[in-house]
Amino acid sequence: MTTATTPANPLLAPSDLPYGLPRFTEISPAQYEQALIAGMAAQRDEIEAIAADPAEPTFDNTLVAMERTGRSLDRAARAFYLVSSADGGPEMEAVDERVAPLLAAHSDAIYLDRRLFARVDTLHRRRDELGLDAIETHLLDRYHTRFVRAGANLDDAGAARLTELNADLAGLYTEFGNTVRAATKGATVDIHDVADLDGMSANAIETARANAEDRDAPYAISLMHPTAQPTLAMLSRRDIRERIHRASVDRASDGGEHDTRDLIRRIVTARAERAALLGYPHHAAYQISDNTAGSAEAVLEMLERLAPAAVANARQEAADLQAEMGEGTLAPWDWSFYSERVQRSRYGIDEAEIRPYLELDRVLIDGVFYAATRLYGITFTERTDLPGYHEDVRAFEVFEADGSPLGLFLADYYTRPTKSGGAWMTSLATPNDIDGTRPVVTNNLNVTKPPAGQPTLLTLDEVRTMFHEFGHALHGLFGAARWPIFSGTASKRDFVEFPSQVNEVWMLEPEVLSHYAKHVETGAPLPSEVVDRLNESSAFNEGYKTTEYLAAALLDLAWHTLAADQAPTDVLAFETDALERNGVALDLVPPRYRSAYFTHAFAGDGYSAGYYVYIWSEILDADTVAWFRENGGLTRDNGDRYRYELLGRCGSADPLAVYRAFRGGEPDVAHLLARRRLATAS
């Protein structure tokens, strides 16, 4: 794979760095592509040896053997998709466009191999005779389910069509994600007069100046991925707020070069046809049947039950904001601005006054890490000698309470033009017996980087997001398993958000908050009366937050309960109708993501027909937080039980069964309803 003039590809063999961390600075886009192609070829040979084995199928020569395949491909793919999402650019996007259909075809070649499925199916039919333990039985069941869901029972014509659809969809997902990224960047709002930025802090204005580099204006406001834009809470000029809001909601649907509406129609049609091929009425039924929810009907029932109370709360909040505004009629671009004023007058909460107490390093080390140490005994040491894929990436080695190494955590918190929007966690390596590896996990956020020499001051939402994503990281660190298929965060999609949401609760835990919330200049703690007011205001604006979320979740399901011949010609009209039908069409509260930039729904299969998972998981989260409270809160005993009896086991068994064993019964939804002020919906 190399020539005399081509440097050896660092991804073609395990890295010699600690924890197998890739030598990112030495890997070119072409080498990622080379490693992915080589990894696919190697796994094809490994799979062929299993499928062609003349020996009778056994658990070891079929299932365990399959778990041993694809290790080089897995290593290359994890590194590639981390970097392409966090620090991509045109070359990486081009590689993604070329390899996505190849990877889809590669997966199909494995799961549509009739010889391979015959071996798995034989074992599955004889599973009661094999003397397997519970985890081995679960592995057999998962593989059999994977094969069936991938089309192993289709005839030749059906399998061929499925392969075409999967290849088409892989390309469409990549194109959608890249187009939304370009549309978001292209929707940057130019500002020509500093007076138009009235209300923004000096640091925020400097950031706007930096954003305008290479533009025809002295200042520029870059958009964040969700509909709601943080700058709307600050800017006093109503016309500027309107410009930013309209740029946000109109992106990717304005008829320009970055319009995604045709991509949406093609994705929805292909997904629906694929679901029909596999025996499902629509894509949502296919996706959710393999989640803990079980059916799209169960999800819709829950969301429809919650929506009326959320909307009623949002309407009351709107009335409060209108009263605060006085003259004029409240508009969507006014909500954040007047919400800040109402919160300030009602609770004495001023985000601008709190931010100096939320400096990034203190939040991370004295807050996020501190809570983890208190609960699990783990400690963190920064490794400045380990290279990241970007200069802003920081590496921390994680140690168990006894000093033994646990894994590696990479933190990448600043936004950049080459980074996807939002926040996420990934795993570069998962802890399992086959690989003998320790976990390497990453967190990505999109915090605005301050001017050189200035501290990074976070908003409360950014602090919450940091705790949330670190909950995913803990799941990845603690998820040790016998086989790769169950390791790390490998659990059902509507369970995987549960650990992250549990971890959010510690941000306002008095012991944790007092440890990190200290003034960036004086070191003084956040005044106790402010802490009290923060707790009092915890449900403030919850109607808005729940409604914007439910609107997106219901919109996601509306798209994915269509049959192949029902894809609408007018995407925006369909969106409007779907929101009205589901009772969440509030002009003042647009969906958290509109269809045109809804990457959860259209940039891959993972969260498609699955945006509901956050509130579904929150049922378990709220119930678990109640358990912590009932048993003394932030203690090692609680942390160890939660770690070893729940997080460490949920991939290797049915997660709801594991949860019931941990909790001693069914989760109580009342805790969620109370948290979100939705008790009347019960």
Residue pairs with C-beta under 8 A, 6 or more apart in sequence:
1 9
1 12
1 34
1 38
2 8
2 9
7 26
9 27
9 31
9 34
9 35
10 22
10 23
10 26
10 27
10 31
11 22
11 27
11 31
11 32
11 34
11 35
11 75
11 76
11 79
12 34
12 35
12 38
12 72
14 20
14 75
15 21
15 22
15 23
17 23
17 386
17 387
18 383
18 386
18 397
18 408
19 407
19 408
19 429
19 437
19 438
19 440
20 75
20 428
20 429
20 437
20 440
21 386
21 387
21 395
21 408
21 428
21 440
22 75
22 79
22 428
23 387
24 79
24 83
24 387
24 388
24 389
25 387
25 389
27 79
27 83
29 91
29 92
29 94
29 95
30 95
32 76
32 79
32 80
32 83
32 84
32 92
32 95
33 95
33 98
33 99
35 72
35 75
35 76
35 80
36 73
36 76
36 77
36 80
36 99
36 102
36 103
37 99
37 102
38 72
38 76
39 70
39 72
39 73
39 74
39 75
39 76
39 77
40 73
40 102
40 103
40 106
42 70
42 72
42 73
43 69
43 70
43 72
43 73
43 106
43 110
44 106
44 109
46 65
46 68
46 69
46 70
47 66
47 69
47 109
47 110
47 113
47 116
49 65
50 61
50 62
50 65
50 66
50 69
50 116
50 119
51 113
51 115
51 116
51 119
52 115
53 61
53 62
53 119
55 61
57 119
57 120
57 122
57 123
58 123
59 123
59 130
59 132
59 136
59 140
62 119
62 120
62 123
63 120
63 123
63 139
63 140
63 143
64 434
64 483
66 116
66 143
67 139
67 434
67 483
67 484
67 485
68 434
71 434
71 435
74 484
75 429
77 103
78 426
78 427
78 428
78 429
79 428
80 92
80 95
80 96
80 99
81 426
82 389
82 426
82 428
82 442
83 92
83 389
84 92
84 93
84 95
84 96
85 419
85 420
85 424
85 426
85 444
86 389
86 390
86 412
86 418
86 419
86 420
86 442
86 444
87 389
87 390
87 416
87 418
87 419
88 96
88 181
88 418
88 419
88 420
89 418
93 174
93 178
96 174
96 178
97 171
97 174
97 175
97 178
100 170
100 171
100 173
100 174
101 167
101 168
101 170
101 171
103 170
104 166
104 167
104 169
104 170
105 163
105 166
105 167
107 150
107 166
108 150
108 151
108 159
108 162
108 163
108 166
108 167
110 116
111 117
111 146
111 147
111 150
111 151
111 152
112 150
112 151
112 152
112 154
112 159
112 162
112 163
114 152
116 147
117 147
117 152
120 140
120 143
120 144
120 147
121 144
121 147
121 152
123 130
123 140
124 140
124 141
124 144
127 137
127 140
127 141
130 136
130 140
132 140
134 653
135 482
135 486
135 652
135 653
138 486
138 652
138 653
138 654
139 483
139 485
139 486
142 485
142 486
143 485
145 290
149 278
149 286
149 290
151 158
151 159
151 162
151 277
151 278
154 162
154 277
154 278
158 277
161 277
162 274
162 277
162 278
165 270
165 273
165 274
165 277
166 274
168 266
168 270
169 267
169 270
169 271
169 274
169 605
172 263
172 266
172 267
172 270
173 267
173 602
173 603
173 604
173 605
174 603
175 263
176 260
176 263
176 264
176 267
176 599
176 602
176 603
177 420
177 599
177 603
177 604
179 252
179 258
179 259
179 260
179 263
180 251
180 252
180 258
180 260
180 421
180 596
180 597
180 599
180 603
181 420
181 421
182 258
183 251
183 252
183 256
183 258
183 259
183 260
183 596
183 597
184 223
184 225
184 251
184 252
184 421
184 597
185 222
185 417
186 251
186 256
186 258
187 223
187 247
187 248
187 250
187 251
188 211
188 215
188 220
188 221
188 222
188 223
188 247
189 220
189 221
189 223
189 240
189 243
189 244
189 247
190 212
190 215
190 216
190 217
190 219
190 220
191 197
191 208
191 212
191 217
191 218
191 219
191 220
191 221
191 240
192 217
192 218
192 219
194 205
194 218
194 219
196 219
196 235
196 237
196 240
197 204
197 205
197 208
197 219
197 235
197 240
198 235
198 236
198 237
199 234
199 235
199 236
199 237
200 208
200 231
200 234
200 235
201 234
201 352
203 450
203 451
203 454
203 457
204 231
204 234
204 448
205 219
206 450
206 451
206 454
207 448
207 449
207 450
207 451
208 219
208 220
208 221
209 218
209 219
210 451
211 219
211 220
211 221
211 222
212 218
212 219
212 220
221 229
221 231
221 244
222 415
223 229
223 244
223 247
223 248
223 251
224 230
224 421
224 446
225 420
225 421
225 422
225 446
225 593
225 597
225 599
226 421
226 422
226 592
226 593
227 248
227 249
227 548
227 590
227 591
227 592
227 593
227 594
228 248
228 336
228 548
228 592
229 244
229 245
229 248
229 336
230 336
230 459
230 461
231 244
232 241
232 244
232 245
232 333
232 335
232 336
232 337
233 336
233 337
233 339
233 340
233 351
234 337
234 340
234 352
235 241
235 244
235 337
236 337
238 333
238 334
241 333
241 334
241 337
242 331
242 333
244 333
245 332
245 333
246 333
249 332
249 590
249 594
251 258
251 596
251 597
252 258
252 259
252 260
252 261
252 596
252 597
253 259
253 260
253 261
253 571
253 572
253 594
253 595
253 596
259 596
260 596
260 597
260 602
261 571
261 572
261 595
261 596
263 602
264 559
264 571
264 595
264 596
264 602
265 567
265 568
265 569
265 571
267 602
268 283
268 559
268 560
268 562
268 567
269 564
269 567
271 283
271 560
271 608
272 282
272 283
272 560
272 562
272 563
272 564
272 566
272 567
273 564
274 283
274 286
275 281
275 282
275 283
275 285
275 286
276 563
276 564
278 286
280 286
280 289
281 563
282 296
282 560
282 561
282 562
282 563
283 560
283 561
283 608
283 609
284 296
284 299
284 557
284 560
284 561
284 609
285 295
285 296
285 561
286 609
287 493
287 560
287 605
287 608
287 609
287 610
288 294
288 295
288 296
288 298
288 299
288 494
288 609
288 610
289 295
290 492
291 492
291 493
291 494
291 495
291 610
291 613
292 492
292 494
292 495
292 616
292 655
292 656
293 299
293 494
293 612
293 616
296 557
296 561
296 609
299 557
299 612
299 616
300 554
300 557
302 612
302 615
302 616
303 550
303 553
303 554
303 557
303 582
303 612
303 615
304 582
304 583
305 681
305 682
306 546
306 550
306 615
306 676
306 678
306 681
307 547
307 550
307 554
307 582
307 583
307 584
307 681
308 583
308 681
309 677
309 678
309 679
309 680
309 681
310 543
310 546
310 547
310 550
310 584
310 676
310 678
310 681
311 543
311 547
311 583
311 584
311 586
312 543
312 680
313 542
313 543
313 546
313 547
313 677
313 678
314 543
314 544
314 546
314 547
314 586
314 588
314 589
315 543
315 586
316 543
317 339
317 541
317 543
317 544
318 330
318 335
318 586
318 588
320 342
321 330
321 334
321 335
321 338
321 339
321 342
322 329
322 330
324 338
324 341
324 342
324 345
325 334
325 338
330 338
330 588
331 588
332 587
332 588
332 589
332 590
335 544
335 588
335 589
339 541
339 544
340 350
340 351
343 349
343 537
343 540
343 541
344 350
346 537
346 540
347 533
347 534
347 536
347 537
347 540
348 529
348 530
348 533
349 530
349 533
349 534
349 537
349 540
351 459
351 460
354 460
354 526
354 530
354 534
355 457
355 458
355 459
356 457
356 519
356 520
356 521
357 517
357 518
357 519
357 520
357 525
357 526
358 457
358 458
358 459
358 460
358 462
358 463
358 516
358 517
359 455
359 456
359 457
359 458
359 518
359 520
360 413
360 447
360 455
360 456
360 457
360 458
361 456
362 516
362 517
362 518
362 520
363 458
363 463
363 466
363 516
364 411
364 466
365 380
365 516
366 515
366 516
366 518
367 463
367 466
367 467
367 506
367 507
367 512
367 513
367 515
367 516
367 517
368 466
368 467
368 470
369 379
369 380
369 396
370 512
370 515
370 516
371 467
371 503
371 506
371 509
371 512
371 634
372 378
372 380
372 470
372 474
373 379
373 380
374 511
374 512
374 634
374 635
374 636
374 639
375 506
375 634
375 635
375 636
375 638
375 639
375 642
375 643
376 401
376 474
376 478
376 636
376 639
376 640
376 643
377 400
377 401
377 636
377 639
377 640
378 398
378 399
378 400
378 401
378 406
378 477
379 398
379 399
379 401
380 396
380 397
380 398
380 399
380 409
381 396
381 397
381 399
382 394
382 395
382 396
382 397
383 395
383 396
383 397
383 408
384 395
386 395
386 408
388 394
388 395
388 410
388 412
390 412
390 416
392 412
392 413
392 414
392 416
392 449
393 410
393 411
393 412
394 410
394 411
394 412
395 408
395 409
395 410
396 408
396 409
396 410
396 411
397 405
397 407
397 408
397 409
398 405
398 406
398 407
398 408
398 409
398 477
399 405
399 406
400 406
405 438
406 438
406 439
406 477
407 429
407 431
407 438
407 439
407 440
407 441
407 477
408 438
408 439
408 440
408 441
409 441
409 442
409 443
409 473
409 477
410 428
410 440
410 441
410 442
410 443
411 442
411 443
412 442
412 443
412 444
412 445
413 443
413 444
413 445
413 447
413 456
413 466
414 445
414 446
414 447
414 448
414 449
414 456
415 445
415 446
415 447
415 448
415 449
416 449
419 444
419 446
420 599
421 446
421 599
422 446
422 599
423 443
423 444
423 445
423 446
423 465
423 468
423 469
424 443
424 444
424 469
424 472
425 441
425 442
425 443
425 444
425 469
425 472
425 473
425 476
425 489
425 500
426 441
426 442
426 444
427 439
427 440
427 441
427 442
427 476
427 488
427 489
428 440
428 441
428 442
429 435
429 437
429 438
429 439
429 440
430 437
430 439
430 476
430 479
430 481
430 484
430 487
430 488
430 490
431 437
431 438
431 439
431 477
431 479
431 480
431 481
431 487
431 488
432 480
432 481
432 482
432 483
432 484
432 486
432 487
433 481
433 482
433 483
434 482
434 483
434 484
435 484
439 476
439 477
439 479
439 480
439 488
441 472
441 473
441 476
441 477
441 488
442 473
443 466
443 469
443 470
443 472
443 473
444 469
445 462
445 465
445 466
445 469
447 456
447 458
447 462
449 456
450 456
450 457
455 520
457 520
458 466
460 534
463 507
464 504
464 507
467 503
467 504
467 506
467 507
468 500
468 501
468 503
468 504
469 500
470 500
470 503
471 499
471 500
471 501
471 502
471 503
471 504
472 489
472 496
472 499
472 500
474 499
474 503
474 647
475 488
475 489
475 496
475 499
475 500
475 647
476 488
476 489
478 643
478 647
478 648
479 486
479 487
479 488
479 489
479 490
479 647
479 648
479 650
479 651
480 487
480 648
481 487
481 488
481 490
481 651
481 652
482 652
484 490
486 651
486 652
487 651
488 651
489 496
489 651
490 651
491 650
491 651
491 655
492 655
493 606
493 607
493 610
493 613
494 610
494 612
494 613
494 616
494 617
495 617
495 620
495 650
495 655
495 656
496 613
496 617
497 613
497 614
497 617
497 618
498 617
498 618
498 620
498 621
498 624
499 647
501 614
501 617
501 618
501 621
502 621
502 624
502 625
502 642
505 625
505 628
506 512
506 634
507 513
508 531
508 534
508 535
508 538
509 633
509 634
510 531
511 634
512 634
513 526
513 531
514 525
514 526
514 531
517 525
517 526
517 531
518 524
518 525
518 526
519 525
519 526
539 675
539 676
539 677
542 676
542 677
543 677
544 589
546 676
546 678
547 584
547 586
547 589
548 589
548 590
548 591
548 592
549 592
549 614
549 615
550 584
550 615
551 579
551 582
551 584
551 585
551 586
551 589
551 590
551 591
551 592
552 591
552 592
552 593
552 598
552 600
552 611
553 611
553 612
553 614
553 615
554 578
554 579
554 582
554 584
555 575
555 578
555 579
555 591
555 594
555 595
555 598
555 601
556 598
556 600
556 601
556 608
556 609
556 610
556 611
556 612
557 609
557 612
558 574
558 578
558 581
558 582
559 574
559 578
559 595
559 601
560 601
560 608
560 609
568 574
571 595
571 596
572 595
574 595
575 594
575 595
576 585
579 585
579 591
584 591
593 599
593 600
593 601
595 601
595 602
600 607
600 608
600 610
600 611
601 607
601 608
601 609
601 611
602 608
607 613
615 672
618 672
618 675
619 667
619 669
619 671
619 672
620 659
620 667
621 672
622 671
622 672
622 674
622 675
623 663
623 667
623 668
623 669
623 671
623 672
624 642
624 663
624 667
625 671
626 668
626 671
627 663
628 634
628 638
628 642
631 637
631 638
632 638
641 662
642 662
645 658
645 661
645 662
646 658
646 659
646 662
649 658
650 658
650 659
659 667
660 666
669 682
670 679
670 682
672 678
673 679
673 681
673 682
